[in-house]
Amino acid sequence: MAKLGTKKRPIIVRVHSDEKAMYVAEKCTENGWIYIIGFDADKPEDISDLEKMLNPPSPVVSKKSGRNEPCQCGSGKKYKKCCGLEGVLSA
């Protein structure tokens, strides 16, 4: 799938006012994104594509358990005495 904001997958927004359309056009132009603006008073405004590009989701970072930290399984034991022991026994 093409990246949002490109020629193959432009940012598509629906607005009610010229001011909002100018805002969208300005933000897209600043960042070099391709966009399509539609005016439709009968439907609610939708600028979710632009919001996705302006506020991208942060990547999920998983924390690796240290040997002496509590085990993530919730047993209350240290990792090395609980789930960390499984890796040693299977090797």
Backbone as XML, in Angstrom:
<?xml version="1.0"?>
<chain id="A" units="angstrom">
  <residue number="1" name="MET">
    <atom name="N" x="0.839" y="-1.173" z="0.000"/>
    <atom name="CA" x="0.000" y="0.000" z="0.000"/>
    <atom name="C" x="0.892" y="1.247" z="0.000"/>
  </residue>
  <residue number="2" name="ALA">
    <atom name="N" x="0.525" y="2.218" z="-0.775"/>
    <atom name="CA" x="1.298" y="3.445" z="-0.895"/>
    <atom name="C" x="1.204" y="4.271" z="0.386"/>
  </residue>
  <residue number="3" name="LYS">
    <atom name="N" x="2.220" y="5.067" z="0.620"/>
    <atom name="CA" x="2.274" y="5.922" z="1.801"/>
    <atom name="C" x="1.269" y="7.065" z="1.670"/>
  </residue>
  <residue number="4" name="LEU">
    <atom name="N" x="0.630" y="7.405" z="2.775"/>
    <atom name="CA" x="-0.336" y="8.503" z="2.810"/>
    <atom name="C" x="0.370" y="9.820" z="2.487"/>
  </residue>
  <residue number="5" name="GLY">
    <atom name="N" x="-0.263" y="10.638" z="1.659"/>
    <atom name="CA" x="0.309" y="11.925" z="1.273"/>
    <atom name="C" x="1.081" y="11.890" z="-0.035"/>
  </residue>
  <residue number="6" name="THR">
    <atom name="N" x="1.033" y="10.733" z="-0.721"/>
    <atom name="CA" x="1.723" y="10.604" z="-2.008"/>
    <atom name="C" x="0.707" y="10.694" z="-3.143"/>
  </residue>
  <residue number="7" name="LYS">
    <atom name="N" x="1.222" y="10.682" z="-4.359"/>
    <atom name="CA" x="0.359" y="10.784" z="-5.529"/>
    <atom name="C" x="-0.608" y="9.602" z="-5.625"/>
  </residue>
  <residue number="8" name="LYS">
    <atom name="N" x="-0.134" y="8.410" z="-5.252"/>
    <atom name="CA" x="-0.983" y="7.223" z="-5.321"/>
    <atom name="C" x="-1.998" y="7.163" z="-4.179"/>
  </residue>
  <residue number="9" name="ARG">
    <atom name="N" x="-1.705" y="7.824" z="-3.064"/>
    <atom name="CA" x="-2.606" y="7.827" z="-1.904"/>
    <atom name="C" x="-2.612" y="9.213" z="-1.251"/>
  </residue>
  <residue number="10" name="PRO">
    <atom name="N" x="-3.300" y="10.160" z="-1.872"/>
    <atom name="CA" x="-3.301" y="11.522" z="-1.327"/>
    <atom name="C" x="-4.090" y="11.632" z="-0.023"/>
  </residue>
  <residue number="11" name="ILE">
    <atom name="N" x="-3.811" y="12.692" z="0.705"/>
    <atom name="CA" x="-4.581" y="13.014" z="1.902"/>
    <atom name="C" x="-5.934" y="13.533" z="1.428"/>
  </residue>
  <residue number="12" name="ILE">
    <atom name="N" x="-7.011" y="12.924" z="1.898"/>
    <atom name="CA" x="-8.357" y="13.332" z="1.484"/>
    <atom name="C" x="-9.079" y="13.887" z="2.700"/>
  </residue>
  <residue number="13" name="VAL">
    <atom name="N" x="-9.561" y="15.132" z="2.579"/>
    <atom name="CA" x="-10.284" y="15.775" z="3.679"/>
    <atom name="C" x="-11.613" y="16.327" z="3.177"/>
  </residue>
  <residue number="14" name="ARG">
    <atom name="N" x="-12.550" y="16.467" z="4.117"/>
    <atom name="CA" x="-13.844" y="17.070" z="3.809"/>
    <atom name="C" x="-14.042" y="18.213" z="4.803"/>
  </residue>
  <residue number="15" name="VAL">
    <atom name="N" x="-14.294" y="19.427" z="4.283"/>
    <atom name="CA" x="-14.426" y="20.611" z="5.131"/>
    <atom name="C" x="-15.705" y="21.372" z="4.805"/>
  </residue>
  <residue number="16" name="HIS">
    <atom name="N" x="-16.039" y="22.302" z="5.694"/>
    <atom name="CA" x="-17.221" y="23.145" z="5.495"/>
    <atom name="C" x="-16.865" y="24.580" z="5.148"/>
  </residue>
  <residue number="17" name="SER">
    <atom name="N" x="-15.640" y="25.024" z="5.475"/>
    <atom name="CA" x="-15.302" y="26.439" z="5.290"/>
    <atom name="C" x="-14.019" y="26.628" z="4.481"/>
  </residue>
  <residue number="18" name="ASP">
    <atom name="N" x="-13.913" y="27.808" z="3.899"/>
    <atom name="CA" x="-12.704" y="28.161" z="3.153"/>
    <atom name="C" x="-11.498" y="28.270" z="4.087"/>
  </residue>
  <residue number="19" name="GLU">
    <atom name="N" x="-11.731" y="28.732" z="5.317"/>
    <atom name="CA" x="-10.630" y="28.882" z="6.274"/>
    <atom name="C" x="-9.997" y="27.530" z="6.589"/>
  </residue>
  <residue number="20" name="LYS">
    <atom name="N" x="-10.824" y="26.520" z="6.814"/>
    <atom name="CA" x="-10.328" y="25.179" z="7.115"/>
    <atom name="C" x="-9.604" y="24.601" z="5.893"/>
  </residue>
  <residue number="21" name="ALA">
    <atom name="N" x="-10.137" y="24.872" z="4.705"/>
    <atom name="CA" x="-9.500" y="24.397" z="3.475"/>
    <atom name="C" x="-8.122" y="25.040" z="3.306"/>
  </residue>
  <residue number="22" name="MET">
    <atom name="N" x="-8.017" y="26.319" z="3.613"/>
    <atom name="CA" x="-6.727" y="27.017" z="3.514"/>
    <atom name="C" x="-5.726" y="26.435" z="4.521"/>
  </residue>
  <residue number="23" name="TYR">
    <atom name="N" x="-6.202" y="26.125" z="5.723"/>
    <atom name="CA" x="-5.345" y="25.531" z="6.749"/>
    <atom name="C" x="-4.797" y="24.188" z="6.260"/>
  </residue>
  <residue number="24" name="VAL">
    <atom name="N" x="-5.677" y="23.337" z="5.734"/>
    <atom name="CA" x="-5.266" y="22.020" z="5.242"/>
    <atom name="C" x="-4.265" y="22.163" z="4.098"/>
  </residue>
  <residue number="25" name="ALA">
    <atom name="N" x="-4.566" y="23.044" z="3.156"/>
    <atom name="CA" x="-3.678" y="23.250" z="2.009"/>
    <atom name="C" x="-2.312" y="23.757" z="2.456"/>
  </residue>
  <residue number="26" name="GLU">
    <atom name="N" x="-2.297" y="24.664" z="3.421"/>
    <atom name="CA" x="-1.038" y="25.222" z="3.918"/>
    <atom name="C" x="-0.183" y="24.142" z="4.585"/>
  </residue>
  <residue number="27" name="LYS">
    <atom name="N" x="-0.787" y="23.339" z="5.452"/>
    <atom name="CA" x="-0.047" y="22.282" z="6.155"/>
    <atom name="C" x="0.493" y="21.236" z="5.174"/>
  </residue>
  <residue number="28" name="CYS">
    <atom name="N" x="-0.324" y="20.860" z="4.205"/>
    <atom name="CA" x="0.104" y="19.857" z="3.227"/>
    <atom name="C" x="1.222" y="20.387" z="2.340"/>
  </residue>
  <residue number="29" name="THR">
    <atom name="N" x="1.103" y="21.637" z="1.927"/>
    <atom name="CA" x="2.126" y="22.244" z="1.078"/>
    <atom name="C" x="3.451" y="22.373" z="1.827"/>
  </residue>
  <residue number="30" name="GLU">
    <atom name="N" x="3.396" y="22.770" z="3.105"/>
    <atom name="CA" x="4.613" y="22.891" z="3.924"/>
    <atom name="C" x="5.392" y="21.578" z="3.973"/>
  </residue>
  <residue number="31" name="ASN">
    <atom name="N" x="4.664" y="20.470" z="4.024"/>
    <atom name="CA" x="5.296" y="19.162" z="4.171"/>
    <atom name="C" x="5.463" y="18.400" z="2.858"/>
  </residue>
  <residue number="32" name="GLY">
    <atom name="N" x="5.000" y="18.982" z="1.752"/>
    <atom name="CA" x="5.154" y="18.336" z="0.450"/>
    <atom name="C" x="4.201" y="17.176" z="0.231"/>
  </residue>
  <residue number="33" name="TRP">
    <atom name="N" x="3.045" y="17.191" z="0.896"/>
    <atom name="CA" x="2.064" y="16.121" z="0.769"/>
    <atom name="C" x="1.058" y="16.449" z="-0.326"/>
  </residue>
  <residue number="34" name="ILE">
    <atom name="N" x="0.626" y="15.438" z="-1.034"/>
    <atom name="CA" x="-0.428" y="15.576" z="-2.044"/>
    <atom name="C" x="-1.770" y="15.463" z="-1.314"/>
  </residue>
  <residue number="35" name="TYR">
    <atom name="N" x="-2.741" y="16.310" z="-1.695"/>
    <atom name="CA" x="-4.010" y="16.327" z="-0.978"/>
    <atom name="C" x="-5.185" y="16.600" z="-1.905"/>
  </residue>
  <residue number="36" name="ILE">
    <atom name="N" x="-6.371" y="16.208" z="-1.429"/>
    <atom name="CA" x="-7.631" y="16.501" z="-2.117"/>
    <atom name="C" x="-8.572" y="17.061" z="-1.060"/>
  </residue>
  <residue number="37" name="ILE">
    <atom name="N" x="-9.153" y="18.216" z="-1.351"/>
    <atom name="CA" x="-10.081" y="18.854" z="-0.421"/>
    <atom name="C" x="-11.471" y="18.847" z="-1.040"/>
  </residue>
  <residue number="38" name="GLY">
    <atom name="N" x="-12.439" y="18.371" z="-0.273"/>
    <atom name="CA" x="-13.828" y="18.361" z="-0.716"/>
    <atom name="C" x="-14.676" y="19.236" z="0.196"/>
  </residue>
  <residue number="39" name="PHE">
    <atom name="N" x="-15.638" y="19.949" z="-0.383"/>
    <atom name="CA" x="-16.587" y="20.764" z="0.380"/>
    <atom name="C" x="-17.925" y="20.043" z="0.363"/>
  </residue>
  <residue number="40" name="ASP">
    <atom name="N" x="-18.430" y="19.725" z="1.558"/>
    <atom name="CA" x="-19.722" y="19.061" z="1.650"/>
    <atom name="C" x="-20.372" y="19.461" z="2.967"/>
  </residue>
  <residue number="41" name="ALA">
    <atom name="N" x="-21.359" y="20.348" z="2.896"/>
    <atom name="CA" x="-22.026" y="20.845" z="4.095"/>
    <atom name="C" x="-22.975" y="19.815" z="4.696"/>
  </residue>
  <residue number="42" name="ASP">
    <atom name="N" x="-23.385" y="18.829" z="3.914"/>
    <atom name="CA" x="-24.335" y="17.827" z="4.405"/>
    <atom name="C" x="-23.679" y="16.747" z="5.270"/>
  </residue>
  <residue number="43" name="LYS">
    <atom name="N" x="-22.377" y="16.580" z="5.142"/>
    <atom name="CA" x="-21.655" y="15.554" z="5.900"/>
    <atom name="C" x="-20.730" y="16.233" z="6.903"/>
  </residue>
  <residue number="44" name="PRO">
    <atom name="N" x="-20.371" y="15.542" z="7.982"/>
    <atom name="CA" x="-19.459" y="16.146" z="8.972"/>
    <atom name="C" x="-18.053" y="16.315" z="8.402"/>
  </residue>
  <residue number="45" name="GLU">
    <atom name="N" x="-17.333" y="17.315" z="8.945"/>
    <atom name="CA" x="-15.954" y="17.524" z="8.523"/>
    <atom name="C" x="-15.116" y="16.304" z="8.872"/>
  </residue>
  <residue number="46" name="ASP">
    <atom name="N" x="-14.162" y="16.001" z="8.008"/>
    <atom name="CA" x="-13.273" y="14.862" z="8.236"/>
    <atom name="C" x="-11.872" y="15.247" z="7.790"/>
  </residue>
  <residue number="47" name="ILE">
    <atom name="N" x="-11.011" y="15.544" z="8.747"/>
    <atom name="CA" x="-9.609" y="15.842" z="8.431"/>
    <atom name="C" x="-8.694" y="14.807" z="9.100"/>
  </residue>
  <residue number="48" name="SER">
    <atom name="N" x="-9.204" y="13.594" z="9.268"/>
    <atom name="CA" x="-8.449" y="12.554" z="9.969"/>
    <atom name="C" x="-7.152" y="12.178" z="9.250"/>
  </residue>
  <residue number="49" name="ASP">
    <atom name="N" x="-7.141" y="12.187" z="7.926"/>
    <atom name="CA" x="-5.904" y="11.873" z="7.195"/>
    <atom name="C" x="-4.811" y="12.891" z="7.528"/>
  </residue>
  <residue number="50" name="LEU">
    <atom name="N" x="-5.180" y="14.167" z="7.566"/>
    <atom name="CA" x="-4.206" y="15.207" z="7.893"/>
    <atom name="C" x="-3.721" y="15.045" z="9.327"/>
  </residue>
  <residue number="51" name="GLU">
    <atom name="N" x="-4.629" y="14.756" z="10.251"/>
    <atom name="CA" x="-4.246" y="14.579" z="11.647"/>
    <atom name="C" x="-3.299" y="13.394" z="11.826"/>
  </residue>
  <residue number="52" name="LYS">
    <atom name="N" x="-3.514" y="12.323" z="11.055"/>
    <atom name="CA" x="-2.610" y="11.164" z="11.107"/>
    <atom name="C" x="-1.198" y="11.558" z="10.689"/>
  </residue>
  <residue number="53" name="MET">
    <atom name="N" x="-1.110" y="12.396" z="9.664"/>
    <atom name="CA" x="0.205" y="12.799" z="9.171"/>
    <atom name="C" x="0.885" y="13.788" z="10.114"/>
  </residue>
  <residue number="54" name="LEU">
    <atom name="N" x="0.120" y="14.671" z="10.729"/>
    <atom name="CA" x="0.698" y="15.656" z="11.641"/>
    <atom name="C" x="1.074" y="15.035" z="12.982"/>
  </residue>
  <residue number="55" name="ASN">
    <atom name="N" x="0.356" y="14.010" z="13.424"/>
    <atom name="CA" x="0.595" y="13.358" z="14.712"/>
    <atom name="C" x="0.720" y="11.847" z="14.524"/>
  </residue>
  <residue number="56" name="PRO">
    <atom name="N" x="1.834" y="11.391" z="13.948"/>
    <atom name="CA" x="1.974" y="9.955" z="13.703"/>
    <atom name="C" x="2.029" y="9.184" z="15.023"/>
  </residue>
  <residue number="57" name="PRO">
    <atom name="N" x="1.501" y="7.967" z="15.052"/>
    <atom name="CA" x="1.552" y="7.169" z="16.283"/>
    <atom name="C" x="2.990" y="6.804" z="16.623"/>
  </residue>
  <residue number="58" name="SER">
    <atom name="N" x="3.297" y="6.811" z="17.905"/>
    <atom name="CA" x="4.652" y="6.466" z="18.314"/>
    <atom name="C" x="4.804" y="4.945" z="18.309"/>
  </residue>
  <residue number="59" name="PRO">
    <atom name="N" x="5.990" y="4.464" z="17.945"/>
    <atom name="CA" x="6.200" y="3.020" z="17.900"/>
    <atom name="C" x="6.158" y="2.410" z="19.299"/>
  </residue>
  <residue number="60" name="VAL">
    <atom name="N" x="5.680" y="1.186" z="19.385"/>
    <atom name="CA" x="5.608" y="0.475" z="20.656"/>
    <atom name="C" x="6.973" y="-0.138" z="20.944"/>
  </residue>
  <residue number="61" name="VAL">
    <atom name="N" x="7.494" y="0.155" z="22.114"/>
    <atom name="CA" x="8.790" y="-0.373" z="22.511"/>
    <atom name="C" x="8.569" y="-1.354" z="23.650"/>
  </residue>
  <residue number="62" name="SER">
    <atom name="N" x="8.960" y="-2.587" z="23.428"/>
    <atom name="CA" x="8.805" y="-3.578" z="24.492"/>
    <atom name="C" x="10.052" y="-3.574" z="25.363"/>
  </residue>
  <residue number="63" name="LYS">
    <atom name="N" x="9.833" y="-3.692" z="26.650"/>
    <atom name="CA" x="10.931" y="-3.674" z="27.599"/>
    <atom name="C" x="11.371" y="-5.103" z="27.871"/>
  </residue>
  <residue number="64" name="LYS">
    <atom name="N" x="12.644" y="-5.336" z="27.775"/>
    <atom name="CA" x="13.187" y="-6.661" z="28.057"/>
    <atom name="C" x="13.427" y="-6.763" z="29.564"/>
  </residue>
  <residue number="65" name="SER">
    <atom name="N" x="13.030" y="-7.873" z="30.141"/>
    <atom name="CA" x="13.203" y="-8.075" z="31.571"/>
    <atom name="C" x="14.659" y="-8.359" z="31.893"/>
  </residue>
  <residue number="66" name="GLY">
    <atom name="N" x="15.142" y="-7.721" z="32.952"/>
    <atom name="CA" x="16.469" y="-8.040" z="33.465"/>
    <atom name="C" x="16.384" y="-9.286" z="34.332"/>
  </residue>
  <residue number="67" name="ARG">
    <atom name="N" x="17.492" y="-9.923" z="34.568"/>
    <atom name="CA" x="17.494" y="-11.172" z="35.340"/>
    <atom name="C" x="16.950" y="-10.984" z="36.752"/>
  </residue>
  <residue number="68" name="ASN">
    <atom name="N" x="17.237" y="-9.853" z="37.377"/>
    <atom name="CA" x="16.856" y="-9.646" z="38.772"/>
    <atom name="C" x="15.581" y="-8.829" z="38.942"/>
  </residue>
  <residue number="69" name="GLU">
    <atom name="N" x="14.907" y="-8.520" z="37.860"/>
    <atom name="CA" x="13.643" y="-7.771" z="37.942"/>
    <atom name="C" x="12.492" y="-8.752" z="38.120"/>
  </residue>
  <residue number="70" name="PRO">
    <atom name="N" x="11.357" y="-8.268" z="38.665"/>
    <atom name="CA" x="10.195" y="-9.156" z="38.796"/>
    <atom name="C" x="9.757" y="-9.660" z="37.425"/>
  </residue>
  <residue number="71" name="CYS">
    <atom name="N" x="9.339" y="-10.904" z="37.370"/>
    <atom name="CA" x="8.925" y="-11.514" z="36.113"/>
    <atom name="C" x="7.650" y="-10.842" z="35.588"/>
  </residue>
  <residue number="72" name="GLN">
    <atom name="N" x="7.565" y="-10.692" z="34.289"/>
    <atom name="CA" x="6.420" y="-10.036" z="33.668"/>
    <atom name="C" x="5.177" y="-10.913" z="33.667"/>
  </residue>
  <residue number="73" name="CYS">
    <atom name="N" x="5.305" y="-12.188" z="33.991"/>
    <atom name="CA" x="4.141" y="-13.072" z="33.993"/>
    <atom name="C" x="3.254" y="-12.836" z="35.216"/>
  </residue>
  <residue number="74" name="GLY">
    <atom name="N" x="3.770" y="-12.110" z="36.206"/>
    <atom name="CA" x="2.972" y="-11.765" z="37.375"/>
    <atom name="C" x="3.104" y="-12.743" z="38.526"/>
  </residue>
  <residue number="75" name="SER">
    <atom name="N" x="4.071" y="-13.636" z="38.467"/>
    <atom name="CA" x="4.227" y="-14.635" z="39.527"/>
    <atom name="C" x="4.782" y="-14.035" z="40.816"/>
  </residue>
  <residue number="76" name="GLY">
    <atom name="N" x="5.468" y="-12.904" z="40.711"/>
    <atom name="CA" x="6.092" y="-12.294" z="41.884"/>
    <atom name="C" x="7.532" y="-12.743" z="42.069"/>
  </residue>
  <residue number="77" name="LYS">
    <atom name="N" x="7.948" y="-13.755" z="41.316"/>
    <atom name="CA" x="9.325" y="-14.242" z="41.400"/>
    <atom name="C" x="10.226" y="-13.376" z="40.527"/>
  </residue>
  <residue number="78" name="LYS">
    <atom name="N" x="11.535" y="-13.474" z="40.770"/>
    <atom name="CA" x="12.475" y="-12.816" z="39.878"/>
    <atom name="C" x="12.448" y="-13.532" z="38.535"/>
  </residue>
  <residue number="79" name="TYR">
    <atom name="N" x="12.732" y="-12.786" z="37.472"/>
    <atom name="CA" x="12.705" y="-13.346" z="36.121"/>
    <atom name="C" x="13.627" y="-14.555" z="36.001"/>
  </residue>
  <residue number="80" name="LYS">
    <atom name="N" x="14.818" y="-14.488" z="36.603"/>
    <atom name="CA" x="15.784" y="-15.594" z="36.460"/>
    <atom name="C" x="15.315" y="-16.871" z="37.140"/>
  </residue>
  <residue number="81" name="LYS">
    <atom name="N" x="14.407" y="-16.752" z="38.110"/>
    <atom name="CA" x="13.896" y="-17.921" z="38.814"/>
    <atom name="C" x="12.561" y="-18.398" z="38.246"/>
  </residue>
  <residue number="82" name="CYS">
    <atom name="N" x="12.028" y="-17.671" z="37.277"/>
    <atom name="CA" x="10.700" y="-17.993" z="36.738"/>
    <atom name="C" x="10.819" y="-18.292" z="35.245"/>
  </residue>
  <residue number="83" name="CYS">
    <atom name="N" x="10.405" y="-17.352" z="34.416"/>
    <atom name="CA" x="10.408" y="-17.548" z="32.960"/>
    <atom name="C" x="11.822" y="-17.556" z="32.381"/>
  </residue>
  <residue number="84" name="GLY">
    <atom name="N" x="12.775" y="-16.913" z="33.025"/>
    <atom name="CA" x="14.160" y="-16.934" z="32.564"/>
    <atom name="C" x="14.775" y="-18.298" z="32.673"/>
  </residue>
  <residue number="85" name="LEU">
    <atom name="N" x="14.270" y="-19.104" z="33.579"/>
    <atom name="CA" x="14.750" y="-20.458" z="33.783"/>
    <atom name="C" x="14.354" y="-21.372" z="32.626"/>
  </residue>
  <residue number="86" name="GLU">
    <atom name="N" x="13.216" y="-21.056" z="31.968"/>
    <atom name="CA" x="12.757" y="-21.866" z="30.843"/>
    <atom name="C" x="13.755" y="-21.873" z="29.705"/>
  </residue>
  <residue number="87" name="GLY">
    <atom name="N" x="14.381" y="-20.707" z="29.429"/>
    <atom name="CA" x="15.359" y="-20.620" z="28.356"/>
    <atom name="C" x="16.589" y="-21.463" z="28.636"/>
  </residue>
  <residue number="88" name="VAL">
    <atom name="N" x="16.966" y="-21.585" z="29.908"/>
    <atom name="CA" x="18.140" y="-22.371" z="30.305"/>
    <atom name="C" x="17.831" y="-23.856" z="30.207"/>
  </residue>
  <residue number="89" name="LEU">
    <atom name="N" x="16.639" y="-24.245" z="30.594"/>
    <atom name="CA" x="16.282" y="-25.665" z="30.599"/>
    <atom name="C" x="16.091" y="-26.215" z="29.181"/>
  </residue>
  <residue number="90" name="SER">
    <atom name="N" x="15.610" y="-25.377" z="28.266"/>
    <atom name="CA" x="15.369" y="-25.839" z="26.903"/>
    <atom name="C" x="16.604" y="-25.853" z="26.038"/>
  </residue>
  <residue number="91" name="ALA">
    <atom name="N" x="17.667" y="-25.202" z="26.472"/>
    <atom name="CA" x="18.886" y="-25.117" z="25.667"/>
    <atom name="C" x="19.745" y="-26.349" z="25.768"/>
  </residue>
</chain>
